[in-house]
């Protein structure tokens, strides 16, 4: 397959992600689904209630995932050998200037987001973007400190810019797919801004997703015990037949998500993995699963764990936006969940406990979206700070 055909194959597959759920939804509703096109999304349909069977099955899957992550040696992972010392063990550069700049901005925005201090306008409405970008710079400063002066800002500032752009368009794709599962998340305050204001503000907000995840990924890699934990695992060899089956399964799930929006709501976080990763592999491109052929699961697992860690902060700051107010907060970025069958066991946030497992898959999805963008638009897809060969 030549380069032109490989690129076309990826573009067609990416287009199918948008088309297949729409076709499934058109078949289910005999037209567009309820609430389609409202931006930001509002809840328009009540979800089915709690299902003990569905909940039990989800718990079984969650327990298996947790066991793999906590006790990898039970599943064929071996203790890694001695590797070269990290940069953090060689030098101690201290925290960079942007780390110190980010702290007061983060503290002020955090306070204003939760406190709601209205002057001429609601300041709370404008806190999300500076809060999250200051948090990203703080994470980068931690990576810089632990990694011997090596971080995205210090070594690859252009990477941060590209991550922000791809992040913006990627999350719009997820917002689009959310319509077909009857708004698993929605925004009660979608009228805070005008229509154009919403598009502008949420575009800025969406730039923070990928940069935050990648910063957490690099921070995890500065801990040798975490970095080496999943490097020497089972080798997974996949032939062309397997990839084709995997790809077709993704196509079927994408259509099914639109036709069975409640039963298959979780496909929103899963279908992109078989579709896009299989398409990249069939076209001969590197994917997050490529190192698994040699038993190295660290990249795909660390990006998943990085997203889970960041997810706690997403949910934490979002939860506080409502907790300290008597009425619905005026923060336009505040979201609520409407998850069928599984909406039980809340610890401190809107997100049910089982919902946090979705962040593991979401992180892999984000990396795959990044790679697709890089392969189609011909920019460097490498997010690593140090050269590696896998």
C-alpha positions as CSV (number, residue, x, y, z in Angstrom):
1,X,0.0,0.0,0.0
2,X,1.6,3.3,-1.1
3,X,1.6,6.4,1.0
4,X,-1.3,8.0,-0.8
5,X,-3.5,5.0,-0.3
6,X,-2.5,4.6,3.3
7,X,-3.5,8.2,4.0
8,X,-6.8,7.7,2.2
9,X,-7.5,4.6,4.2
10,X,-7.0,6.5,7.4
11,X,-9.2,9.4,6.3
12,X,-12.0,7.0,5.2
13,X,-11.8,5.2,8.5
14,X,-11.9,8.4,10.4
15,X,-14.9,9.5,8.4
16,X,-16.7,6.3,9.2
17,X,-16.4,7.1,12.9
18,X,-18.8,10.1,12.2
19,X,-20.9,8.4,9.6
20,X,-21.7,4.9,11.2
21,X,-23.2,6.2,14.5
22,X,-25.3,8.7,12.5
23,X,-26.6,5.9,10.2
24,X,-27.4,3.7,13.2
25,X,-29.2,6.6,14.9
26,X,-31.2,7.4,11.8
27,X,-32.3,3.8,11.6
28,X,-33.2,3.8,15.3
29,X,-35.0,7.2,15.5
30,X,-36.2,7.4,11.9
31,X,-34.4,10.7,11.8
32,X,-31.8,12.6,13.9
33,X,-31.7,11.6,17.6
34,X,-33.3,13.9,20.3
35,X,-31.1,16.8,21.2
36,X,-28.9,16.4,18.2
37,X,-27.1,19.7,17.4
38,X,-27.5,21.5,20.7
39,X,-24.1,22.8,21.7
40,X,-23.0,22.4,24.4
41,X,-25.2,19.3,24.8
42,X,-28.3,19.4,27.0
43,X,-30.1,16.3,28.4
44,X,-33.3,15.6,26.5
45,X,-34.1,11.9,27.3
46,X,-34.2,10.0,30.6
47,X,-31.9,7.1,30.7
48,X,-32.9,3.6,31.7
49,X,-32.6,3.0,35.4
50,X,-30.1,0.9,37.3
51,X,-29.5,-2.7,36.1
52,X,-28.0,-5.2,38.5
53,X,-27.0,-7.5,35.6
54,X,-25.3,-4.8,33.6
55,X,-23.7,-3.4,36.8
56,X,-22.4,-6.8,37.8
57,X,-20.9,-7.5,34.4
58,X,-19.2,-4.1,34.4
59,X,-17.8,-4.8,37.9
60,X,-16.3,-8.1,36.7
61,X,-14.6,-6.2,33.8
62,X,-13.4,-3.5,36.2
63,X,-12.0,-6.0,38.7
64,X,-10.0,-7.8,36.0
65,X,-8.6,-4.5,34.7
66,X,-7.6,-3.5,38.3
67,X,-5.9,-6.8,38.9
68,X,-3.9,-6.5,35.7
69,X,-2.7,-3.0,36.7
70,X,-2.0,-3.8,40.4
71,X,-0.7,-7.4,40.0
72,X,0.8,-7.5,36.5
73,X,3.0,-10.6,37.4
74,X,-0.2,-12.6,37.8
75,X,-0.8,-12.1,34.1
76,X,2.6,-12.9,32.6
77,X,4.5,-9.7,33.2
78,X,8.1,-10.3,34.4
79,X,10.3,-8.1,36.5
80,X,12.3,-5.8,34.3
81,X,16.1,-5.8,34.1
82,X,18.4,-3.0,34.9
83,X,18.0,0.0,32.6
84,X,19.9,3.2,32.1
85,X,19.5,5.7,34.9
86,X,17.0,8.5,34.2
87,X,18.0,12.1,33.7
88,X,16.5,12.9,37.0
89,X,19.1,10.8,38.8
90,X,21.9,12.7,37.1
91,X,21.0,16.3,37.6
92,X,18.8,18.4,39.8
93,X,17.9,21.6,37.9
94,X,15.1,22.8,40.3
95,X,11.8,24.0,39.2
96,X,11.6,26.2,36.1
97,X,10.1,29.7,36.1
98,X,6.9,28.7,34.4
99,X,6.2,26.3,37.3
100,X,6.3,29.2,39.8
101,X,4.2,31.4,37.5
102,X,1.5,28.8,37.2
103,X,0.9,28.3,41.0
104,X,-0.7,31.7,41.8
105,X,-2.8,31.5,38.6
106,X,-4.0,28.0,39.5
107,X,-4.8,29.0,43.1
108,X,-6.7,32.2,42.0
109,X,-8.7,30.4,39.3
110,X,-9.5,27.5,41.6
111,X,-10.8,29.9,44.2
112,X,-12.9,31.9,41.8
113,X,-14.3,28.8,40.1
114,X,-15.7,27.5,43.4
115,X,-16.4,30.8,45.3
116,X,-18.5,32.5,42.7
117,X,-17.7,36.2,43.1
118,X,-19.9,38.3,40.8
119,X,-18.7,41.8,39.9
120,X,-20.0,43.1,36.6
121,X,-20.0,39.6,35.1
122,X,-19.6,36.2,36.6
123,X,-15.9,35.6,36.9
124,X,-16.5,32.0,37.5
125,X,-17.5,31.6,33.8
126,X,-13.9,32.4,32.7
127,X,-11.9,30.3,35.1
128,X,-11.7,26.9,33.3
129,X,-9.1,27.7,30.6
130,X,-6.6,29.6,32.8
131,X,-7.0,27.0,35.6
132,X,-6.2,24.1,33.3
133,X,-3.4,25.7,31.4
134,X,-1.7,26.7,34.7
135,X,-2.2,23.2,35.9
136,X,-0.5,21.9,32.6
137,X,2.4,24.3,33.1
138,X,2.7,23.1,36.7
139,X,2.8,19.5,35.6
140,X,5.4,20.4,33.0
141,X,7.5,22.0,35.8
142,X,7.3,18.8,37.8
143,X,8.5,16.8,34.8
144,X,11.3,19.3,34.3
145,X,12.4,19.0,37.9
146,X,12.2,15.2,38.0
147,X,13.6,14.6,34.5
148,X,16.9,16.6,34.7
149,X,15.6,19.7,32.9
150,X,13.9,17.8,30.1
151,X,10.2,18.6,29.5
152,X,7.8,19.5,26.7
153,X,8.2,23.2,27.3
154,X,12.0,23.1,27.6
155,X,12.7,20.7,24.7
156,X,9.6,20.5,22.5
157,X,7.5,23.7,22.8
158,X,6.1,23.1,19.3
159,X,4.8,19.8,20.5
160,X,2.7,21.6,23.1
161,X,1.2,23.8,20.4
162,X,0.3,20.8,18.2
163,X,-1.2,18.9,21.1
164,X,-3.4,21.9,21.9
165,X,-4.7,22.2,18.3
166,X,-5.3,18.4,17.9
167,X,-6.9,18.3,21.3
168,X,-9.4,21.0,20.3
169,X,-10.6,19.2,17.2
170,X,-10.5,15.8,18.9
171,X,-12.8,16.7,21.7
172,X,-15.3,18.2,19.3
173,X,-15.4,14.7,17.8
174,X,-16.3,13.3,21.1
175,X,-19.0,15.9,21.7
176,X,-20.4,14.9,18.3
177,X,-20.5,11.2,19.2
178,X,-22.1,12.0,22.6
179,X,-25.3,12.9,20.7
180,X,-25.7,9.3,19.6
181,X,-25.6,7.9,23.2
182,X,-28.2,10.3,24.4
183,X,-25.8,12.7,26.1
184,X,-23.8,10.7,28.6
185,X,-22.6,14.1,29.7
186,X,-24.3,17.4,29.3
187,X,-23.9,21.0,30.3
188,X,-26.7,22.6,32.3
189,X,-25.4,26.1,31.6
190,X,-25.2,26.0,27.9
191,X,-26.8,29.5,27.6
192,X,-24.1,31.4,29.6
193,X,-22.6,32.6,26.3
194,X,-24.1,33.2,22.9
195,X,-23.9,30.5,20.2
196,X,-20.6,32.0,18.8
197,X,-19.4,32.6,22.4
198,X,-19.9,28.9,23.2
199,X,-18.0,27.8,20.1
200,X,-15.1,30.2,20.9
201,X,-14.9,29.4,24.6
202,X,-15.3,25.7,24.4
203,X,-12.7,25.6,21.6
204,X,-10.3,27.2,24.0
205,X,-11.4,24.8,26.7
206,X,-10.8,21.7,24.5
207,X,-7.2,22.7,23.9
208,X,-6.3,21.5,27.4
209,X,-7.2,17.8,27.1
210,X,-4.3,16.3,25.2
211,X,-1.6,18.5,26.8
212,X,-2.7,17.6,30.3
213,X,-2.8,13.8,29.5
214,X,0.6,13.9,27.8
215,X,2.2,15.8,30.8
216,X,0.8,13.2,33.2
217,X,2.3,10.5,30.9
218,X,5.7,12.0,31.1
219,X,5.4,12.6,34.8
220,X,4.7,8.9,35.3
221,X,7.7,8.0,33.2
222,X,10.0,9.8,35.7
223,X,9.3,7.1,38.2
224,X,11.5,4.1,37.3
225,X,9.3,1.6,39.2
226,X,6.2,2.7,37.2
227,X,8.1,3.0,33.9
228,X,9.5,-0.5,34.1
229,X,6.5,-2.2,35.6
230,X,4.8,-3.1,32.3
231,X,7.8,-3.3,30.0
232,X,8.3,-7.1,30.1
233,X,4.9,-8.6,29.5
234,X,3.2,-11.1,27.2
235,X,4.1,-10.7,23.5
236,X,1.0,-10.2,21.4
237,X,1.5,-11.0,17.8
238,X,-1.3,-10.0,15.5
239,X,-1.6,-11.1,11.9
240,X,-3.5,-9.4,9.1
241,X,-6.6,-11.6,9.6
242,X,-6.9,-10.6,13.3
243,X,-6.5,-6.9,12.4
244,X,-9.2,-7.1,9.7
245,X,-11.6,-8.8,12.2
246,X,-10.7,-6.2,14.8
247,X,-11.4,-3.4,12.3
248,X,-14.8,-4.9,11.3
249,X,-15.7,-5.3,14.9
250,X,-15.1,-1.6,15.4
251,X,-17.3,-0.7,12.4
252,X,-20.1,-2.9,13.8
253,X,-19.8,-1.3,17.2
254,X,-19.8,2.2,15.8
255,X,-23.1,1.5,14.0
256,X,-24.5,-0.2,17.0
257,X,-23.7,2.7,19.2
258,X,-26.2,4.8,17.2
259,X,-28.8,2.0,17.0
260,X,-28.6,0.9,20.6
261,X,-27.6,4.1,22.4
262,X,-28.3,2.9,25.9
263,X,-27.0,-0.7,25.8
264,X,-23.9,0.2,23.8
265,X,-23.2,3.6,25.4
266,X,-19.7,2.5,26.4
267,X,-18.8,2.0,22.7
268,X,-18.2,5.8,22.6
269,X,-14.9,5.1,24.5
270,X,-14.1,1.8,22.8
271,X,-14.9,1.7,19.1
272,X,-12.1,4.1,18.1
273,X,-9.5,1.7,19.4
274,X,-10.3,-1.2,17.1
275,X,-11.2,1.0,14.1
276,X,-8.3,3.4,14.1
277,X,-5.6,1.3,15.7
278,X,-6.4,-1.6,13.3
279,X,-6.5,0.8,10.4
280,X,-3.1,2.3,11.3
281,X,-1.6,-1.2,11.7
282,X,-3.0,-2.4,8.4
283,X,-1.6,0.6,6.7
284,X,1.8,-0.1,8.3
285,X,1.9,2.8,10.8
286,X,3.1,2.7,14.4
287,X,0.4,2.5,17.0
288,X,0.4,2.5,20.8
289,X,0.0,-1.3,20.5
290,X,3.1,-1.8,18.3
291,X,5.5,-2.3,21.2
292,X,3.2,-5.0,22.6
293,X,4.6,-7.3,19.9
294,X,7.8,-7.3,21.9
295,X,6.1,-7.5,25.3
296,X,6.3,-3.8,26.1
297,X,2.9,-2.7,27.4
298,X,4.3,0.3,29.2
299,X,3.3,3.0,26.7
300,X,-0.4,2.0,26.3
301,X,-0.8,1.4,30.0
302,X,0.9,4.6,31.1
303,X,-1.2,6.7,28.8
304,X,-4.2,5.1,30.2
305,X,-3.1,5.6,33.8
306,X,-2.1,9.2,33.0
307,X,-5.6,9.9,31.8
308,X,-7.1,8.3,34.9
309,X,-5.0,10.5,37.1
310,X,-6.0,13.6,35.2
311,X,-9.6,12.4,35.3
312,X,-9.6,12.8,39.1
313,X,-8.8,16.5,38.7
314,X,-11.4,16.9,36.0
315,X,-14.0,15.5,38.3
316,X,-12.7,17.2,41.4
317,X,-12.8,20.7,40.1
318,X,-16.1,20.1,38.3
319,X,-17.7,18.7,41.5
320,X,-16.6,21.7,43.5
321,X,-18.2,24.0,41.0
322,X,-21.6,22.8,42.2
323,X,-20.9,21.7,45.8
324,X,-20.3,25.1,47.2
325,X,-23.4,26.7,45.6
326,X,-27.0,26.6,46.5
327,X,-28.1,26.6,42.9
328,X,-26.6,25.4,39.6
329,X,-23.2,27.1,39.1
330,X,-22.7,29.7,36.4
331,X,-19.6,27.9,35.1
332,X,-20.4,27.1,31.5
333,X,-17.9,24.2,31.6
334,X,-19.7,22.5,34.4
335,X,-21.0,19.1,33.3
336,X,-23.3,16.4,34.7
337,X,-23.5,12.7,33.8
338,X,-26.5,10.6,32.7
339,X,-25.1,7.1,32.5
340,X,-27.6,4.2,31.9
341,X,-27.5,1.1,34.1
342,X,-24.4,2.0,36.1
343,X,-25.1,5.2,37.9
344,X,-24.2,4.0,41.4
345,X,-21.4,4.3,43.9
346,X,-20.4,8.0,43.7
347,X,-17.5,8.9,45.9
348,X,-17.1,12.6,45.6
349,X,-18.0,13.5,42.1
350,X,-20.7,13.5,39.4
351,X,-18.9,10.5,37.8
352,X,-20.0,7.1,39.2
353,X,-17.1,5.0,40.4
354,X,-17.2,2.6,37.4
355,X,-17.1,5.5,35.1
356,X,-13.5,6.2,36.0
357,X,-12.5,3.1,34.2
358,X,-13.7,4.9,31.0
359,X,-10.7,7.3,31.4
360,X,-8.3,4.4,30.8
361,X,-9.8,3.8,27.3
362,X,-10.2,7.5,26.7
363,X,-6.5,8.1,27.1
364,X,-5.7,5.5,24.4
365,X,-8.4,7.0,22.2
366,X,-6.7,10.4,22.6
367,X,-3.3,9.1,21.6
368,X,-4.8,7.3,18.6
369,X,-6.6,10.5,17.5
370,X,-3.2,12.3,17.8
371,X,-1.5,9.7,15.6
372,X,-4.2,9.8,13.0
373,X,-3.8,13.6,12.8
374,X,0.0,13.3,12.5
375,X,-0.1,10.7,9.8
376,X,-2.7,12.5,7.7
377,X,-1.3,16.0,8.1
378,X,2.3,14.9,8.0
379,X,3.8,16.2,11.2
380,X,6.0,14.4,13.7
381,X,3.8,12.1,15.9
382,X,6.5,11.4,18.5
383,X,5.5,12.6,22.0
384,X,8.5,11.1,23.7
385,X,11.1,13.4,25.3
386,X,13.9,10.9,24.9
387,X,14.7,8.7,21.9
388,X,13.4,5.2,22.2
389,X,13.4,2.3,19.8
390,X,10.3,0.1,19.9
